[in-house]
Amino acid sequence: MSRGNLRIVGLGPGSSAWITPETEAMIAQATDLIGYAPYLDRLPETPGQSRHASDNRVELERASHALSLAEEGRHVVVVSGGDPGVFAMAAAIFEAIEAGKPAWREIDIEVSPGITAMQAAAARCGAPLGHDFCAISLSDNLKPWNLIERRLAAACDGDFVIALYNPASKARPTRIHDAFKTLRARKSQTTPVVFARAVGRTDEHILITTLAEADPGIADMSTLILIGSSETRVIARGDAQPFVYTPRSARRSP
Ligand code: SAH
């Protein structure tokens, strides 16, 4: 039996042009693809390749399944959206390895970097991540809400540009309003805010507004929100979409 391996890849936020050649090559060599069904659906079927689609919520089970298949000698690729290491499967695999069979530590494993939603959203509106920034997931499935509030407040106090992942879902429609209350209490009302929805997909929509005027209710699970720092600027361009950018140097101390 040939030695199995495990590759952990991300498909980027949407467009297939944002899948790296390395990720493409890893997928082409796989005997087994594992991932959340909508991600697997983005890949063409290849004869002889097995697909194991799963629900988004069973990450650790999926990770253990991937490791077991690799241990049996299969060439396994675990597929995430965006980058596999950003709020995605790579960490779940390492959690499973740490808690699992000693033999799993010997498996040939590689993580291939991908384009994360935050980068794609930033590219669509200019260069808002040009200076210090942070990323916070607003999902409280995997952490308590008070920790999220604390991190939001700290990010405001540190004057970081903030990328908000998982801003809302049907299960927690009000949390995004709580988050904006925290942001509005700590930041200038003129702070640029970008709602980047379905970036790289056919239904992409970019909205550039301010903290005062933003309607957090428009965010859904396909939206990434960027909140500017005190240095983030908007360049108006007549009828065209403005550019949003954060200068390379910061002058003020928050
Ligand atoms: N690993 C992924 C993130 C998974 S968390 C990555 O690196 O991008 C899922 C969240 O990512 C979504 O709720 C949304 O906030 C963001 N996201 C993923 N794809 C997106 C897209 N095409 N446009 C905007 N946001 C996206």
Boltz pocket constraint, residues with backbone or C-beta under 6 A from the ligand:
constraints:
  - pocket:
      binder: B
      contacts: [[A, 10], [A, 12], [A, 13], [A, 14], [A, 80], [A, 81], [A, 82], [A, 83], [A, 84], [A, 85], [A, 86], [A, 87], [A, 88], [A, 115], [A, 116], [A, 117], [A, 118], [A, 121], [A, 164], [A, 165], [A, 166], [A, 167], [A, 168], [A, 196], [A, 197], [A, 198], [A, 199], [A, 200], [A, 201], [A, 220], [A, 221], [A, 222], [A, 223], [A, 224], [A, 225]]
      max_distance: 6.0
